[in-house]
Amino acid sequence: MSLAESSWENNVRRVIPYTPGEQPKGKPVIKLNTNENPYPPSPRVLEAIASLDGESLRRYPDPTAEDLVRSIAKECGLDPGSVFPGVGSDDVLAMSFLTFFASGRPILFPDITYSFYDVWADLFRIPYEQKKLDPEFRIIPRDYFPENGGIVFPNPNAPTGVLLPLETIRQILERNRDVVVIIDEAYIDFAPAGSSAQSLLPEFENLLLVRTLSKSRALAGMRVGYALGAPKLIRYLNDAKYAFNSYTMNAAAIRAGRAAMEDGEWFRETIGKIVKTREASKERMRELGFRVLDSQSNFLFVTHRSVPARELFQALRQNQIIVRYFDRPRIDNYLRITVGTDEEMDALIRFLTDYLKDR
Ligand code: PMP
């Protein structure tokens, strides 16, 4: 037997990892690359974290994160038994893939979507098929009608920001009662009221919604996310979680998450500002010759009529403005730009106006 054949490396679970957006250190930049909230979380969050003492850190946290679960349930108008908390929605999504996509049949998701889905599928050896979005980057519902092992898509979609109407979601659910359908609502709080599929939960026991406090509640640094679904789904998720790591939520995250969920006023105010800036920025970008998708999230997805996205990405970067560029088929001429403060967007537009003149 050759050395190569007997190597431990043959037994490694190999996977091509997800690439997170960069978190630059050092000199100040205008950071519009990871869809963070440009405003800080509620002051109540900082108070909650400051209230931690030696006693609360000496002990293990509450494995059920009950205080956090209750505050999420209350804010969403559901029973605590319908809520599953996790370390950001990435943790909740990973646990959901592991738990619900075990049939061996291919799961379905769009070709242009959150680029973590294929990574988890590969990691957990879940077969998958990616369904092409139409030229306007919309989901084609009938693509999701054939037999499958489960469905997952974000709404609004990422990185496009395109929102799928509830009626279309209902159509997909009606044709998929035998598999779990996961809707990743990471950005739903930036969409018009009533866009969430939460109203469909009572009708569909197989529907799981996944949300995050990273975006609309400005808590990306704390890592808090959650799933909403029928108590049966939540029980299965908890079984998988307790088979993996019982203390997923740390004491600080439980307190901070609870405080963020309880400050509805702060939440509505910051969302209002971001949506206003988003709509104004759409207009200004169009005036500069960009095609701007009608994003209902906290980012814009844009392509310029004459200047390649890759060139713009690099030019912006050299001027300390960081946006996201995906070198992938169909979207490699687009930029994803997180909606920042008005001042940050002014700086972006100023730079682009100058850079694009005569182009
Ligand atoms: N879903 C989508 C569509 C996202 O864009 C993100 C952010 N990268 C996440 C989930 C994960 O966010 P978090 O883990 O911070 O909750």
Residues whose N, C-alpha, C, O or C-beta is under 5 A from the ligand:
A	BS01	PMP	V87 G88 S89 D90 Y114 P154 A158 D184 A186 T212 S214 V224 G225
